[in-house]
Amino acid sequence: MDFQKFQNVKCICNESVNFELIDEIECDWGNHVVIQCPKCQELFSIDNECPAFHDVLDLEKNNFQLFSDKEKFDYASNSHPN
């Protein structure tokens, strides 16, 4: 996903923020590209679903049409086991 998409986005903490990019962070299944909210410090995996981080699709609840159907499908289809 394009990191620019996560600028001036309403986080799950209900604050409009410019998310910070963390290029690589490790989980039990491999490495991820994640974004972090500068207000609440929550981490969201932007490359695929992972139980170690928040689901980036949770951001769509406060930001309608943040992701296309294809982006949602691609994100979910690469997820780790829960």
DOLUMLO-928569 format. One record per residue: residue number from 1; residue in one letter; y, z, x of N, C-alpha, C, O in turn. Coordinates in nm, 2 decimals. Atoms other than C-alpha are relative to their C-alpha. Layout:
% DOLUMLO-928569
    i  aa      nv      nw      nu     cav     caw     cau      cv      cw      cu      ov      ow      ou
  NUM   A       Y       Z       X       Y       Z       X       Y       Z       X       Y       Z       X
...
***
This chain:
% DOLUMLO-928569
    i  aa      nv      nw      nu     cav     caw     cau      cv      cw      cu      ov      ow      ou
    1   M   -0.12    0.00    0.08    0.00    0.00    0.00    0.12    0.00    0.09    0.13    0.05    0.20
    2   D   -0.12    0.01   -0.07    0.35   -0.07    0.11    0.08    0.14   -0.01    0.10    0.19   -0.11
    3   F   -0.06   -0.13   -0.01    0.52    0.25    0.23    0.14    0.00   -0.07    0.18    0.10   -0.12
    4   Q   -0.13    0.01    0.06    0.86    0.13    0.10    0.00    0.04   -0.15    0.10    0.09   -0.21
    5   K    0.02   -0.03    0.14    0.72    0.19   -0.25    0.03    0.15   -0.03    0.05    0.19   -0.14
    6   F   -0.01   -0.14    0.02    0.74    0.56   -0.19    0.14    0.06    0.04    0.14    0.18    0.08
    7   Q   -0.14   -0.04   -0.02    1.12    0.59   -0.14    0.06    0.02   -0.14    0.05   -0.06   -0.22
    8   N   -0.07   -0.04    0.13    1.32    0.76   -0.42   -0.10    0.00   -0.11   -0.08   -0.06   -0.22
    9   V    0.11   -0.01    0.09    1.00    0.85   -0.61   -0.01    0.14   -0.05    0.02    0.23    0.03
   10   K    0.01   -0.13    0.06    0.95    1.15   -0.84   -0.14    0.05    0.04   -0.24    0.00   -0.01
   11   C    0.13   -0.06   -0.04    0.68    1.37   -0.69   -0.06    0.08   -0.11    0.00    0.10   -0.22
   12   I    0.06   -0.08    0.10    0.44    1.59   -0.88    0.07    0.13   -0.02    0.05    0.21   -0.11
   13   C   -0.08   -0.12    0.01    0.68    1.88   -0.81    0.13   -0.03   -0.08    0.21    0.06   -0.09
   14   N   -0.11    0.04    0.09    0.93    1.69   -1.03    0.13   -0.02    0.08    0.24   -0.03    0.02
   15   E   -0.11    0.03   -0.08    1.17    1.63   -0.74    0.00   -0.15    0.04   -0.11   -0.20    0.07
   16   S   -0.01    0.14   -0.05    1.29    1.27   -0.66    0.03    0.01    0.15    0.12    0.07    0.20
   17   V    0.00   -0.01   -0.14    1.22    1.23   -0.29   -0.02   -0.13    0.07   -0.07   -0.23    0.01
   18   N    0.04    0.10   -0.09    1.18    0.99    0.00   -0.12    0.06    0.07   -0.10    0.14    0.16
   19   F    0.12   -0.05   -0.07    0.82    1.05    0.11    0.00   -0.03    0.14    0.05   -0.13    0.19
   20   E    0.01    0.02   -0.15    0.75    1.09    0.48   -0.14   -0.06    0.02   -0.24   -0.01   -0.04
   21   L    0.13    0.06   -0.04    0.47    0.88    0.63   -0.06    0.07    0.12    0.01    0.10    0.22
   22   I    0.08   -0.05   -0.11    0.20    1.03    0.84   -0.11   -0.11    0.03   -0.19   -0.13   -0.05
   23   D    0.08    0.12   -0.02    0.02    0.74    1.01   -0.15    0.03    0.00   -0.23   -0.06   -0.04
   24   E    0.14   -0.03   -0.01   -0.31    0.91    1.07   -0.03    0.15   -0.01    0.03    0.23    0.06
   25   I    0.04   -0.14    0.02   -0.47    1.23    0.95   -0.15   -0.01   -0.03   -0.20   -0.10   -0.10
   26   E    0.14    0.01    0.01   -0.84    1.31    0.96   -0.06    0.08   -0.12    0.00    0.19   -0.15
   27   C    0.08   -0.08    0.10   -1.08    1.42    0.68   -0.15   -0.01    0.04   -0.18   -0.07    0.15
   28   D    0.15    0.00   -0.04   -1.46    1.47    0.68   -0.06   -0.14    0.00   -0.16   -0.16    0.06
   29   W    0.06    0.14    0.01   -1.51    1.09    0.61    0.07   -0.10    0.08    0.03   -0.21    0.09
   30   G   -0.07    0.10   -0.09   -1.26    0.93    0.85    0.14    0.04    0.00    0.19    0.15   -0.02
   31   N   -0.15   -0.02   -0.02   -0.89    0.88    0.90    0.07   -0.06   -0.12    0.02   -0.16   -0.18
   32   H   -0.08    0.05    0.11   -0.62    0.82    0.64    0.15   -0.02    0.05    0.19    0.04    0.14
   33   V   -0.15    0.00    0.00   -0.26    0.71    0.61    0.04    0.08   -0.12    0.00    0.05   -0.23
   34   V   -0.04   -0.08    0.11   -0.09    0.97    0.40    0.16    0.01    0.00    0.23   -0.02    0.10
   35   I   -0.15   -0.03    0.01    0.26    1.05    0.27    0.01    0.14   -0.04   -0.08    0.20   -0.10
   36   Q   -0.02   -0.14    0.03    0.41    1.39    0.24    0.13    0.02   -0.07    0.23   -0.04   -0.03
   37   C   -0.13   -0.04    0.07    0.67    1.53    0.00    0.08    0.09    0.09    0.03    0.20    0.13
   38   P   -0.08   -0.09   -0.09    0.95    1.68    0.20    0.04    0.13   -0.08    0.09    0.23   -0.01
   39   K   -0.03   -0.12    0.08    1.01    1.93   -0.09   -0.11    0.10   -0.01   -0.11    0.22    0.03
   40   C    0.11   -0.09    0.02    0.67    2.07   -0.18   -0.11   -0.01    0.11   -0.20    0.07    0.11
   41   Q    0.09    0.02   -0.11    0.49    1.95    0.13   -0.14   -0.05   -0.03   -0.23   -0.05    0.05
   42   E    0.13    0.05    0.04    0.19    1.81   -0.07   -0.02   -0.14    0.07    0.07   -0.21    0.10
   43   L    0.05    0.12   -0.07   -0.01    1.53    0.10   -0.07   -0.09   -0.10   -0.15   -0.04   -0.18
   44   F    0.07    0.10    0.08   -0.12    1.21   -0.07   -0.05   -0.11    0.09    0.02   -0.17    0.17
   45   S    0.06    0.11   -0.07   -0.36    0.96    0.07    0.04   -0.13   -0.06    0.02   -0.14   -0.19
   46   I   -0.05    0.13    0.05   -0.22    0.61    0.03   -0.10   -0.11    0.02   -0.08   -0.22   -0.03
   47   D    0.10    0.11   -0.03   -0.52    0.41    0.16   -0.12    0.00   -0.09   -0.16   -0.11   -0.13
   48   N    0.11   -0.01    0.10   -0.79    0.54   -0.07   -0.01    0.14   -0.05    0.04    0.23    0.01
   49   E    0.01   -0.13    0.05   -0.89    0.83   -0.28   -0.08    0.09    0.09   -0.18    0.04    0.15
   50   C    0.08   -0.10   -0.08   -1.01    1.14   -0.09    0.02    0.14   -0.06    0.13    0.18   -0.09
   51   P   -0.02   -0.14    0.06   -1.08    1.49   -0.22    0.08    0.10    0.09    0.11    0.20    0.04
   52   A   -0.08   -0.09   -0.09   -0.90    1.64    0.08    0.15   -0.01   -0.03    0.22    0.08    0.02
   53   F   -0.14    0.02    0.02   -0.56    1.51   -0.04    0.02   -0.03   -0.15   -0.07   -0.06   -0.22
   54   H   -0.03    0.04    0.14   -0.38    1.45   -0.37   -0.02   -0.15   -0.01   -0.01   -0.23    0.08
   55   D    0.02    0.14    0.04   -0.45    1.12   -0.54    0.14   -0.07   -0.02    0.22   -0.02   -0.10
   56   V   -0.13    0.06    0.01   -0.15    0.89   -0.49    0.03   -0.06   -0.14    0.14   -0.07   -0.18
   57   L   -0.02    0.05    0.14   -0.21    0.76   -0.85    0.06    0.11   -0.09    0.11    0.08   -0.19
   58   D   -0.07   -0.11    0.08   -0.09    1.10   -0.97    0.15   -0.01   -0.01    0.21    0.04   -0.10
   59   L   -0.15    0.02    0.00    0.26    0.99   -0.88    0.04   -0.09   -0.11    0.16   -0.09   -0.15
   60   E   -0.04    0.09    0.10    0.25    0.73   -1.15    0.03    0.08   -0.13    0.09    0.02   -0.22
   61   K   -0.03   -0.08    0.12    0.26    1.01   -1.42    0.15    0.02   -0.02    0.20    0.03   -0.13
   62   N   -0.15   -0.02    0.01    0.63    1.06   -1.33    0.07   -0.13    0.04    0.20   -0.13    0.03
   63   N   -0.06    0.13   -0.05    0.69    0.70   -1.21   -0.07   -0.12   -0.06   -0.16   -0.18    0.00
   64   F    0.07    0.10    0.08    0.58    0.45   -1.47    0.01   -0.14    0.08    0.11   -0.18    0.13
   65   Q    0.01    0.13   -0.06    0.46    0.12   -1.33    0.03    0.00    0.15    0.08   -0.10    0.21
   66   L   -0.01   -0.01   -0.14    0.47    0.24   -0.97   -0.10   -0.09    0.07   -0.07   -0.15    0.18
   67   F    0.10    0.08   -0.06    0.15    0.05   -0.90   -0.05   -0.11   -0.10   -0.05   -0.09   -0.22
   68   S    0.06    0.11    0.08    0.01   -0.28   -1.02   -0.15    0.03   -0.03   -0.21    0.12    0.03
   69   D    0.15   -0.02    0.03   -0.34   -0.30   -1.18   -0.08   -0.02    0.12   -0.18    0.04    0.14
   70   K    0.08    0.03   -0.12   -0.47   -0.46   -0.86    0.01    0.11    0.10   -0.09    0.15    0.16
   71   E   -0.01   -0.11   -0.10   -0.33   -0.18   -0.64   -0.08    0.12   -0.05   -0.14    0.18    0.04
   72   K    0.08   -0.11    0.05   -0.49    0.08   -0.86   -0.15   -0.03    0.02   -0.22    0.06    0.06
   73   F    0.14    0.03   -0.01   -0.82   -0.10   -0.86   -0.04    0.01    0.15   -0.15    0.06    0.18
   74   D    0.04    0.00   -0.14   -0.82   -0.15   -0.48    0.00    0.14    0.06   -0.09    0.17    0.14
   75   Y   -0.01   -0.14   -0.04   -0.72    0.21   -0.42   -0.13    0.08   -0.04   -0.19    0.15    0.04
   76   A    0.12   -0.07    0.06   -1.00    0.35   -0.65   -0.13   -0.05    0.05   -0.23    0.02    0.07
   77   S    0.13    0.06   -0.04   -1.27    0.11   -0.53   -0.04    0.04    0.15   -0.15    0.02    0.19
   78   N    0.03   -0.04   -0.13   -1.24    0.24   -0.17   -0.01    0.15    0.02    0.00    0.20    0.13
   79   S    0.00   -0.15    0.00   -1.27    0.61   -0.26   -0.12    0.06    0.07   -0.23    0.00    0.07
   80   H    0.11   -0.08   -0.06   -1.48    0.87   -0.08   -0.08    0.07   -0.12   -0.03    0.08   -0.23
   81   P    0.07   -0.08    0.11   -1.75    1.06   -0.27    0.06    0.14   -0.02    0.12    0.19    0.07
   82   N   -0.05   -0.14    0.03   -1.64    1.38   -0.44   -0.10    0.10    0.01   -0.07    0.22   -0.02
***
